[in-house]
């Protein structure tokens, strides 16, 4: 916002109009001992804070640009009221460049912080999603393992029952054969008694 060295009334009138347009803006340098660089230094520290702090810093920087702009216009007008106009305007321009560079740096830092926080939040969501899927997969694997164990237990019980049945089969067969033999023997004895005493009712 530097102006060329000129003492004509036209430039002075233009600056007066510009200052009048900025009159509604709050001057940030009205307080005694005010140092804009200290204010920007505090904003720069807050720019690396939380999401809310970074967003508040961006709003403060936007407000500061407007307020500092009004202050710089006042300083430029004051330069034309002095003697060394060119040197005064160069100092104001240098101050403007310094403040603008600091505010740009703060905005970059705050925006980077917001991106970092967004990336952190996204990573946390992804990690939480992975953990939930891992938990679900573990539960599924555990359920499948229990089902396999129950199936294996039923198979073992069935095999044990079959083995016991096969082990008892010879004895059962022997008993069945012995029972048949006894039954056959009784039937033969009954038939023999019938032959020996025909017409006499007999009990088996």
DAVEN-V231596 format. One record per backbone hydrogen bond with DSSP energy under -1.0 kcal/mol. NH is the residue of the N-H (numbers start at 1). CO is the residue of the C=O. If there is no record, write none. Layout:
nh | co
NH | CO
NH | CO
//
This chain:
nh | co
12 | 8
13 | 9
14 | 10
15 | 11
16 | 12
17 | 13
18 | 14
19 | 15
20 | 16
21 | 17
22 | 18
25 | 22
34 | 31
39 | 35
40 | 36
41 | 37
42 | 38
43 | 39
44 | 40
45 | 41
46 | 42
47 | 43
49 | 46
54 | 50
55 | 51
56 | 52
57 | 53
58 | 54
59 | 55
60 | 56
61 | 57
62 | 58
63 | 59
64 | 60
65 | 61
66 | 62
67 | 63
68 | 64
69 | 65
70 | 66
71 | 67
72 | 68
73 | 69
74 | 70
75 | 71
76 | 72
77 | 73
78 | 74
79 | 75
80 | 76
82 | 79
85 | 83
88 | 84
89 | 85
90 | 86
91 | 87
92 | 88
93 | 89
94 | 90
95 | 91
96 | 92
97 | 93
98 | 94
99 | 95
100 | 96
101 | 97
102 | 98
103 | 99
104 | 100
105 | 101
106 | 102
107 | 103
108 | 104
109 | 105
110 | 106
111 | 107
112 | 108
113 | 109
114 | 110
115 | 111
116 | 112
117 | 113
118 | 114
119 | 115
120 | 116
121 | 117
122 | 118
123 | 119
124 | 120
125 | 121
126 | 122
127 | 123
128 | 124
129 | 125
130 | 126
131 | 127
132 | 128
133 | 129
134 | 130
135 | 131
136 | 132
137 | 133
138 | 134
139 | 135
140 | 136
141 | 137
142 | 138
143 | 139
144 | 140
145 | 141
146 | 142
147 | 143
148 | 144
149 | 145
150 | 146
151 | 147
152 | 148
153 | 149
154 | 150
155 | 151
156 | 152
157 | 153
158 | 154
159 | 155
160 | 156
161 | 157
162 | 158
163 | 159
164 | 160
165 | 161
166 | 162
167 | 163
168 | 164
169 | 165
172 | 168
173 | 169
174 | 170
175 | 171
176 | 172
177 | 173
178 | 174
179 | 175
180 | 176
181 | 177
182 | 178
183 | 179
184 | 180
185 | 181
186 | 182
187 | 183
188 | 184
189 | 185
190 | 186
191 | 187
192 | 188
193 | 189
194 | 190
195 | 191
196 | 192
197 | 193
200 | 197
//
